[in-house]
Amino acid sequence: MTGHDSASESTVDGLDPDEEPELAVGADAFVDDGAGLEVAVVGAGAVGATAAYDLARTGADVTLYDRDGIASGASGRAAGVCYDAYADELDAEIAGDSIERFRRLSGDDTFPFVECPYVWFAQEGDEKRAERIRTQVNRMQEAGVVALEMGPDELAERFPSLRTDDIAVAGIAGAAGHTDPARYTACLAAAADGAGATLEPETAVEVRIDPTRVIEPDGSERAFDAVLVAAGAQTNAVLADAGIDIAMKPYRVQALVADCDLTEPICYDGTEGFYVRPHPEGLLAGDGTEEWEADPDAYDRDANDGFAQELLERVDDRLPDVAVSPETDLERAWAGLCTATPDGDPLVGELRDGLYVATGFQGHGFMRAPGIGERIAGEIVGGDGIDRFDPARFDGDEEFEIQEGMRIDED
């Protein structure tokens, strides 16, 4: 199972990056194995802020840069859907660790995490996807992921808000929920500050290698033992300054918020390719993926004409009891960016000596940020990397087609 964060339009109201939130650190606490290291993190989205927090807890001297503000890019526009519904063992492990950290770090004074089952399904006549769902659920169960297979009658009994008469089979993941991506990111950035990191928003830097360093806006150069570039769709441009190409392409996705009453579930219609989750204002739904490369500086941040009307009609058909009206209930619709790689796996790890990267998440970046941030921080201070995500596995000049992140895969 794959998915994408798509685009939310969260804000960081009520969170001051200068305040240190009380985070329940728990079992993932680091030892002081980063003491003496100077590390720059370029990109203050969810992955960058998490990595900065985890690095600061090792004792490293961390500076978190962003050319705009905290959560100003994809993380501030992400859907906030979180689940561990992956058949692949590594993906499930990272997602499971992330869910656990979302639970542990959330709270009234930090950010919300609302437990909510995740349902994905295929419609009758879509036998290929239906069989993939059955295979996925079996593999998840074998890997210890809490997942169930349900037919339409069971599904209707468990989730009466869903219309199920045309559903062939569904998978249900229990370890799932939703949160506010911008609040999470602001909280982790503030926690990094409290742990000793220096926050430098509104600071566009250039990256150089041999030796690893950054050029600040006033032209001064600052050397670092390690630089992590986690700048989302802007990662290509940041690395181009250092003469480095990577195999990543940004692509545009769309989402909306509507005023209605939905409490559960989070669901993904694999046949029609759209998702819905509860939202404080009603529901958040997404689709509208464009499978071609987007310009991160010039893409249209408004939703396409007709996008909201068409998607809300499908949502109303699937969730008739919610009674959402395309004419009266739409609150807002917008577009954001996701990032693709040739094989669908992200680029996470050391790209050159002292230069690290974390991008290309196919829209999975926010939901896996707690686990990815922790792992890349561990690698920077001398731990093992994630071999399968090694960014050096590509030359950087590969030609490839963009595939939508949220889909029911062959495996």
C-alpha positions as CSV (number, residue, x, y, z in Angstrom):
1,M,0.0,0.0,0.0
2,T,1.3,3.4,-0.8
3,G,-0.1,6.8,-0.2
4,H,0.5,10.5,-0.2
5,D,0.2,13.4,2.1
6,S,-1.3,15.5,-0.6
7,A,-2.1,19.1,0.4
8,S,-3.6,20.6,3.5
9,E,-3.7,24.3,4.3
10,S,-2.8,24.2,8.0
11,T,-1.5,27.1,9.9
12,V,0.7,27.3,13.0
13,D,-1.7,29.4,15.0
14,G,-1.2,29.0,18.7
15,L,2.4,27.7,18.5
16,D,5.3,30.0,19.0
17,P,8.6,28.5,17.6
18,D,10.4,30.4,20.5
19,E,8.5,28.4,23.1
20,E,9.8,25.0,24.2
21,P,6.9,22.5,24.3
22,E,7.0,19.7,26.8
23,L,7.5,16.5,24.7
24,A,7.2,13.1,26.2
25,V,10.5,11.8,24.8
26,G,10.1,8.2,26.0
27,A,12.1,5.2,24.8
28,D,13.5,6.9,21.7
29,A,15.8,9.2,23.7
30,F,19.3,9.6,22.2
31,V,22.6,9.3,24.0
32,D,25.1,12.2,23.7
33,D,26.8,10.7,20.7
34,G,26.6,13.9,18.6
35,A,28.5,16.1,21.0
36,G,31.0,18.2,19.2
37,L,29.4,17.9,15.7
38,E,28.2,21.0,13.9
39,V,25.2,20.2,11.7
40,A,23.1,22.3,9.3
41,V,19.6,21.2,8.4
42,V,18.3,23.0,5.3
43,G,14.5,22.8,5.2
44,A,12.2,23.4,8.2
45,G,9.4,21.0,7.1
46,A,8.3,17.9,9.1
47,V,11.4,15.8,8.3
48,G,13.9,18.6,8.7
49,A,12.4,19.8,12.0
50,T,12.2,16.3,13.4
51,A,15.8,15.6,12.4
52,A,17.0,18.9,13.9
53,Y,15.2,18.0,17.2
54,D,16.7,14.5,17.3
55,L,20.2,15.8,16.4
56,A,20.0,18.4,19.1
57,R,19.2,15.7,21.6
58,T,22.4,13.9,20.7
59,G,24.4,17.0,21.8
60,A,25.1,18.2,18.2
61,D,25.3,21.9,17.5
62,V,22.4,22.2,15.1
63,T,21.3,25.1,12.9
64,L,17.9,24.8,11.1
65,Y,17.5,26.9,8.0
66,D,14.6,27.6,5.8
67,R,14.3,30.2,3.0
68,D,10.7,30.9,4.2
69,G,9.1,30.0,7.5
70,I,8.6,26.8,9.6
71,A,6.2,24.4,7.7
72,S,6.0,26.9,4.8
73,G,6.2,24.3,2.1
74,A,4.7,20.8,1.7
75,S,4.4,20.1,5.4
76,G,2.2,23.1,5.9
77,R,-0.1,21.8,3.1
78,A,0.0,18.1,3.9
79,A,-3.2,16.0,4.5
80,G,-2.1,14.8,7.9
81,V,-3.1,11.2,7.3
82,C,-1.0,8.7,9.3
83,Y,-1.0,4.9,9.0
84,D,1.2,1.8,9.0
85,A,-0.7,0.0,6.2
86,Y,2.3,-1.2,4.3
87,A,3.0,-4.8,3.1
88,D,6.7,-4.1,2.8
89,E,8.5,-4.8,6.1
90,L,10.8,-1.8,6.1
91,D,8.0,0.6,5.2
92,A,5.7,-0.9,7.8
93,E,8.5,-0.6,10.5
94,I,9.2,3.1,9.7
95,A,5.4,3.9,9.6
96,G,4.8,2.0,12.8
97,D,7.6,3.8,14.6
98,S,6.2,7.1,13.3
99,I,2.7,6.4,14.5
100,E,4.1,5.5,18.0
101,R,6.0,8.8,18.1
102,F,3.0,10.8,16.9
103,R,1.0,9.3,19.8
104,R,3.7,9.8,22.4
105,L,4.6,13.4,21.4
106,S,1.1,14.6,20.9
107,G,-0.9,16.4,23.6
108,D,-2.9,19.5,24.5
109,D,0.2,21.7,24.6
110,T,1.9,20.2,21.5
111,F,-0.2,19.0,18.6
112,P,-3.2,16.7,18.2
113,F,-3.2,13.1,17.2
114,V,-6.6,11.6,16.7
115,E,-6.8,7.8,16.5
116,C,-9.0,6.8,13.5
117,P,-9.1,3.5,11.5
118,Y,-7.8,3.6,7.9
119,V,-9.9,1.8,5.3
120,W,-8.8,1.2,1.7
121,F,-10.9,-0.7,-0.8
122,A,-11.5,-1.8,-4.4
123,Q,-14.9,-1.8,-6.1
124,E,-16.7,-4.7,-7.7
125,G,-15.2,-5.4,-11.2
126,D,-11.8,-4.1,-10.2
127,E,-10.5,-7.6,-9.6
128,K,-6.8,-6.7,-10.0
129,R,-6.9,-4.2,-7.1
130,A,-9.2,-6.4,-5.0
131,E,-6.7,-9.3,-5.2
132,R,-3.8,-6.9,-4.4
133,I,-5.7,-5.8,-1.2
134,R,-6.2,-9.4,-0.1
135,T,-2.5,-10.1,-0.7
136,Q,-1.5,-6.9,1.1
137,V,-3.6,-7.7,4.2
138,N,-2.1,-11.2,4.4
139,R,1.5,-9.9,4.1
140,M,0.7,-7.2,6.7
141,Q,-0.6,-9.8,9.1
142,E,2.5,-12.0,8.6
143,A,4.7,-9.0,9.4
144,G,2.8,-8.2,12.6
145,V,0.9,-5.2,11.3
146,V,-2.7,-5.0,12.7
147,A,-4.8,-5.3,9.6
148,L,-8.1,-7.0,8.7
149,E,-9.8,-7.9,5.5
150,M,-13.6,-7.2,5.3
151,G,-16.3,-7.7,2.8
152,P,-19.1,-5.2,2.1
153,D,-21.5,-6.4,4.7
154,E,-19.0,-6.4,7.5
155,L,-17.7,-3.0,6.4
156,A,-21.2,-1.5,6.4
157,E,-21.8,-2.8,9.9
158,R,-18.5,-1.4,11.2
159,F,-18.6,1.9,9.3
160,P,-22.3,2.8,8.7
161,S,-21.4,6.1,7.1
162,L,-19.8,4.3,4.1
163,R,-21.8,3.1,1.2
164,T,-20.5,-0.4,0.6
165,D,-22.9,-2.1,-1.9
166,D,-20.4,-1.8,-4.7
167,I,-17.3,-2.7,-2.7
168,A,-15.5,-6.0,-3.5
169,V,-13.1,-6.1,-0.6
170,A,-11.5,-3.7,1.9
171,G,-8.5,-3.6,4.2
172,I,-8.6,-2.1,7.6
173,A,-5.6,-0.8,9.5
174,G,-6.0,-0.1,13.2
175,A,-2.8,1.8,13.8
176,A,-3.8,5.0,12.1
177,G,-5.0,8.5,12.8
178,H,-4.7,12.1,11.6
179,T,-3.1,15.3,12.9
180,D,-2.3,18.9,12.0
181,P,0.9,18.8,10.0
182,A,1.8,22.4,10.5
183,R,1.3,22.2,14.2
184,Y,3.5,19.1,14.4
185,T,6.2,20.8,12.4
186,A,6.1,24.0,14.5
187,C,6.1,21.9,17.7
188,L,9.2,19.9,16.7
189,A,11.0,23.0,15.5
190,A,10.3,24.7,18.9
191,A,11.4,21.5,20.7
192,A,14.6,21.6,18.6
193,D,15.2,25.2,19.7
194,G,14.6,24.1,23.3
195,A,17.1,21.3,23.0
196,G,19.8,23.8,21.9
197,A,19.3,24.1,18.1
198,T,19.4,27.5,16.4
199,L,16.4,28.3,14.2
200,E,17.1,30.4,11.1
201,P,13.8,30.9,9.2
202,E,13.6,33.4,6.4
203,T,17.2,32.6,5.6
204,A,18.0,31.3,2.1
205,V,21.3,29.5,2.1
206,E,23.4,27.9,-0.6
207,V,25.1,24.5,0.0
208,R,28.7,23.7,-0.9
209,I,30.8,20.6,-0.6
210,D,34.6,19.8,-0.3
211,P,34.4,20.9,2.5
212,T,30.7,20.8,3.5
213,R,29.5,24.3,4.2
214,V,26.7,26.8,3.6
215,I,26.8,30.3,2.2
216,E,24.5,32.6,4.2
217,P,22.6,35.5,2.7
218,D,25.3,38.1,3.5
219,G,27.8,36.0,1.5
220,S,29.6,34.6,4.5
221,E,30.5,30.9,4.5
222,R,30.0,28.7,7.5
223,A,31.6,25.2,7.7
224,F,29.7,22.3,9.1
225,D,30.6,18.7,9.8
226,A,27.4,17.6,8.1
227,V,24.7,19.3,6.1
228,L,21.2,17.7,5.7
229,V,19.1,19.0,2.8
230,A,15.4,18.2,3.6
231,A,13.9,21.0,1.5
232,G,11.1,19.0,-0.2
233,A,10.5,20.1,-3.8
234,Q,13.2,22.7,-3.5
235,T,15.9,20.1,-2.8
236,N,16.9,19.9,-6.4
237,A,17.6,23.6,-6.5
238,V,19.5,23.6,-3.2
239,L,21.8,20.7,-4.4
240,A,22.2,22.3,-7.8
241,D,24.1,25.1,-6.1
242,A,26.6,22.5,-5.1
243,G,26.7,21.0,-8.7
244,I,24.8,17.9,-7.7
245,D,21.9,16.3,-9.5
246,I,19.5,13.9,-7.9
247,A,16.8,11.6,-9.3
248,M,13.7,13.4,-8.0
249,K,10.8,15.3,-9.6
250,P,8.2,17.4,-7.9
251,Y,4.5,16.9,-8.9
252,R,1.3,18.7,-8.2
253,V,-1.6,17.3,-6.1
254,Q,-4.9,18.9,-4.9
255,A,-7.1,18.7,-1.9
256,L,-10.1,20.5,-0.2
257,V,-11.8,21.0,3.1
258,A,-15.6,20.8,3.4
259,D,-18.0,21.7,6.2
260,C,-19.9,18.6,7.3
261,D,-19.8,15.9,10.1
262,L,-17.4,13.0,9.7
263,T,-15.8,11.3,12.6
264,E,-14.5,8.1,10.9
265,P,-13.0,6.4,9.0
266,I,-10.1,7.7,7.0
267,C,-10.7,6.0,3.7
268,Y,-9.1,5.5,0.3
269,D,-11.1,4.4,-2.7
270,G,-8.5,2.5,-4.7
271,T,-10.6,2.2,-7.8
272,E,-11.5,5.9,-8.1
273,G,-8.3,7.1,-6.6
274,F,-9.4,9.6,-3.9
275,Y,-9.2,9.7,-0.1
276,V,-11.2,11.3,2.7
277,R,-10.4,11.9,6.4
278,P,-12.1,13.7,9.3
279,H,-11.0,17.3,9.8
280,P,-11.8,19.8,12.6
281,E,-13.9,21.7,10.1
282,G,-15.7,18.6,8.7
283,L,-13.7,16.5,6.2
284,L,-10.5,16.8,4.1
285,A,-10.5,15.0,0.7
286,G,-7.8,14.7,-1.9
287,D,-7.2,13.7,-5.5
288,G,-6.2,15.6,-8.6
289,T,-2.7,14.3,-8.9
290,E,-0.8,15.6,-12.0
291,E,1.7,13.0,-13.2
292,W,4.2,15.4,-14.7
293,E,7.0,17.5,-13.3
294,A,6.0,20.8,-11.6
295,D,8.1,23.9,-11.1
296,P,8.3,24.4,-7.3
297,D,8.7,28.2,-7.8
298,A,5.9,28.7,-10.3
299,Y,3.2,26.0,-9.8
300,D,-0.4,27.0,-9.4
301,R,-1.3,26.8,-5.7
302,D,-5.0,27.1,-6.5
303,A,-7.1,24.0,-7.3
304,N,-8.1,23.4,-10.9
305,D,-11.5,24.7,-12.0
306,G,-14.1,22.0,-11.4
307,F,-11.8,19.9,-9.0
308,A,-13.8,20.6,-5.9
309,Q,-17.2,20.1,-7.4
310,E,-16.3,16.8,-9.0
311,L,-14.5,15.4,-5.9
312,L,-17.2,16.4,-3.5
313,E,-19.8,14.7,-5.7
314,R,-17.8,11.5,-5.4
315,V,-17.4,12.0,-1.6
316,D,-21.1,12.5,-1.2
317,D,-21.8,9.3,-3.2
318,R,-19.4,7.3,-1.0
319,L,-20.5,8.9,2.3
320,P,-24.2,9.7,1.8
321,D,-24.9,10.0,5.5
322,V,-22.4,12.8,5.8
323,A,-24.5,14.7,3.3
324,V,-21.8,17.0,2.0
325,S,-23.0,19.5,-0.6
326,P,-20.6,20.7,-3.4
327,E,-22.6,23.9,-3.7
328,T,-22.7,25.0,-0.1
329,D,-20.2,23.1,2.1
330,L,-16.9,23.7,0.4
331,E,-14.6,25.7,2.6
332,R,-11.4,25.9,0.5
333,A,-9.5,24.0,-2.1
334,W,-5.8,24.2,-3.1
335,A,-2.8,22.5,-4.6
336,G,0.6,21.4,-3.1
337,L,3.6,19.4,-4.2
338,C,4.9,15.9,-3.7
339,T,8.2,14.4,-4.9
340,A,8.8,11.3,-6.9
341,T,11.8,9.0,-7.6
342,P,12.4,6.4,-10.2
343,D,11.7,3.4,-8.0
344,G,9.1,5.1,-5.6
345,D,11.4,4.9,-2.6
346,P,12.8,8.1,-1.1
347,L,16.3,9.4,-1.1
348,V,17.5,9.3,2.5
349,G,21.1,9.2,3.6
350,E,24.6,10.4,2.7
351,L,24.9,11.6,-0.8
352,R,28.5,12.9,-0.6
353,D,31.0,13.0,2.2
354,G,29.2,15.0,4.9
355,L,26.2,15.9,2.7
356,Y,22.9,14.2,3.5
357,V,19.6,14.3,1.8
358,A,15.9,13.4,2.7
359,T,13.4,13.8,-0.2
360,G,11.4,11.9,-2.8
361,F,8.8,10.5,-0.5
362,Q,6.0,10.1,-3.1
363,G,3.8,12.0,-0.6
364,H,4.7,9.8,2.3
365,G,7.0,12.3,3.9
366,F,4.8,13.8,6.6
367,M,3.3,10.5,7.9
368,R,6.8,9.0,8.1
369,A,8.6,12.1,9.4
370,P,9.0,11.0,13.0
371,G,10.7,7.7,11.9
372,I,12.7,9.2,9.1
373,G,13.9,12.2,11.1
374,E,15.1,9.9,13.9
375,R,16.9,7.5,11.5
376,I,18.7,10.2,9.5
377,A,19.8,11.9,12.7
378,G,21.2,8.6,13.9
379,E,23.1,8.1,10.6
380,I,24.6,11.6,10.8
381,V,26.0,11.0,14.3
382,G,27.5,7.7,13.2
383,G,24.8,5.1,13.1
384,D,23.6,2.9,10.2
385,G,21.8,4.4,7.2
386,I,18.8,2.9,5.4
387,D,20.4,0.9,2.7
388,R,17.4,0.7,0.4
389,F,16.9,4.4,0.6
390,D,20.6,5.2,-0.2
391,P,20.4,8.4,-2.4
392,A,23.6,7.3,-4.1
393,R,21.8,4.4,-5.8
394,F,21.0,6.8,-8.7
395,D,23.4,8.8,-10.8
396,G,21.0,11.8,-10.7
397,D,20.4,12.0,-14.5
398,E,17.8,9.2,-14.8
399,E,14.8,9.6,-17.0
400,F,11.6,8.3,-15.4
401,E,7.8,8.8,-15.4
402,I,6.1,10.2,-12.3
403,Q,3.6,7.8,-10.7
404,E,0.9,8.9,-8.3
405,G,1.9,8.2,-4.7
406,M,-1.5,7.0,-3.4
407,R,-2.2,3.8,-5.2
408,I,-2.6,0.1,-4.6
409,D,0.7,-1.4,-5.7
410,E,1.5,-4.7,-7.3
411,D,3.0,-5.9,-4.0
